[in-house]
Amino acid sequence: LGNIAYNYVFRSKPILKMEITAGNIINFLLDKFIPAAIHYDTDLELSPMEDRLMSLISENYLQIYTIYSEGKSDKEKLYLRLLLITDFVCGMTDSYAKRLYQELSGIV
């Protein structure tokens, strides 16, 4: 039964297309937000686009980053900023991730 489900459900073309699309959306969002997060909370000034991207992140995520980054080294803060972005993207619903992808890429 497991083989039947795998071969006819999980390996069907619509499912494969959906998985590829989801992967593209996740990669797009990470590619947009990670460069902004690298400079966030450092001595370097964010570009206007990076500042706009960081302003899209929920205040809850930013507050958690602030709490955990207090007193940490620069390397630890960088790790926490990258974790901030992965948590933000992973916490998105499918519909929100798709909508944000479409909005940021100009597909509306």
MITI-759041 format. One record per residue (C-alpha): x, y negated, z negated; residue number from 1. Coordinates in steps of 0.2 Angstrom, whole numbers, plus 2048, in hexadecimal, padded with zeros to 3 digits. Layout:
N
{pt {X,Y,Z},NUM} ...
***
This chain:
108
{pt {800,800,800},1} {pt {80E,7F4,7FC},2} {pt {816,7F7,80D},3} {pt {805,7F4,816},4} {pt {803,7E3,80C},5} {pt {815,7DE,810},6} {pt {814,7E2,823},7} {pt {803,7DC,826},8} {pt {801,7CE,81A},9} {pt {811,7C7,814},10} {pt {81A,7C9,825},11} {pt {80B,7C2,82F},12} {pt {80F,7B4,83B},13} {pt {803,7A7,832},14} {pt {80C,7AB,821},15} {pt {81D,7AA,828},16} {pt {819,799,830},17} {pt {812,792,820},18} {pt {822,798,817},19} {pt {82D,78F,824},20} {pt {822,77F,823},21} {pt {823,77F,810},22} {pt {836,781,810},23} {pt {837,773,81C},24} {pt {82D,768,811},25} {pt {837,76C,801},26} {pt {847,769,80A},27} {pt {841,759,811},28} {pt {83C,753,800},29} {pt {84C,758,7F8},30} {pt {856,750,806},31} {pt {84D,740,803},32} {pt {84D,73F,7F0},33} {pt {85E,747,7EB},34} {pt {869,739,7F3},35} {pt {85E,72C,7E9},36} {pt {860,736,7D9},37} {pt {873,737,7DB},38} {pt {875,724,7D8},39} {pt {866,722,7CC},40} {pt {86B,71D,7BB},41} {pt {87D,719,7C0},42} {pt {888,709,7C2},43} {pt {884,70A,7D5},44} {pt {875,700,7DB},45} {pt {868,70A,7E4},46} {pt {864,706,7F6},47} {pt {852,6FF,7F8},48} {pt {84D,70F,7FF},49} {pt {854,719,7F1},50} {pt {84C,70E,7E5},51} {pt {83B,710,7EE},52} {pt {83D,723,7ED},53} {pt {842,724,7DB},54} {pt {832,719,7D7},55} {pt {828,727,7DF},56} {pt {82D,733,7D1},57} {pt {821,735,7C2},58} {pt {825,72B,7B3},59} {pt {824,73B,7A9},60} {pt {833,743,7B2},61} {pt {83D,733,7B1},62} {pt {83A,732,79E},63} {pt {83F,744,79C},64} {pt {84F,740,7A5},65} {pt {853,731,79B},66} {pt {850,73A,78A},67} {pt {85C,749,790},68} {pt {869,73E,798},69} {pt {86C,733,789},70} {pt {87E,735,783},71} {pt {883,741,791},72} {pt {892,741,79C},73} {pt {891,73B,7AE},74} {pt {892,74D,7B4},75} {pt {884,752,7A9},76} {pt {879,743,7AE},77} {pt {87C,747,7C0},78} {pt {876,759,7BD},79} {pt {867,752,7B3},80} {pt {862,747,7C2},81} {pt {863,755,7CE},82} {pt {858,75F,7C2},83} {pt {84C,750,7C1},84} {pt {84A,751,7D4},85} {pt {848,764,7D5},86} {pt {83C,764,7C7},87} {pt {832,756,7CF},88} {pt {831,75F,7E0},89} {pt {82D,770,7D8},90} {pt {820,769,7CD},91} {pt {816,762,7DD},92} {pt {807,76B,7E2},93} {pt {807,771,7F4},94} {pt {7FB,764,7FA},95} {pt {805,756,7F1},96} {pt {815,75C,7F9},97} {pt {80D,75D,80A},98} {pt {805,74C,808},99} {pt {815,744,802},100} {pt {81F,74C,810},101} {pt {813,745,81D},102} {pt {813,734,815},103} {pt {826,733,814},104} {pt {829,739,825},105} {pt {81C,72E,82D},106} {pt {80F,73C,831},107} {pt {7FF,735,82B},108} 
***
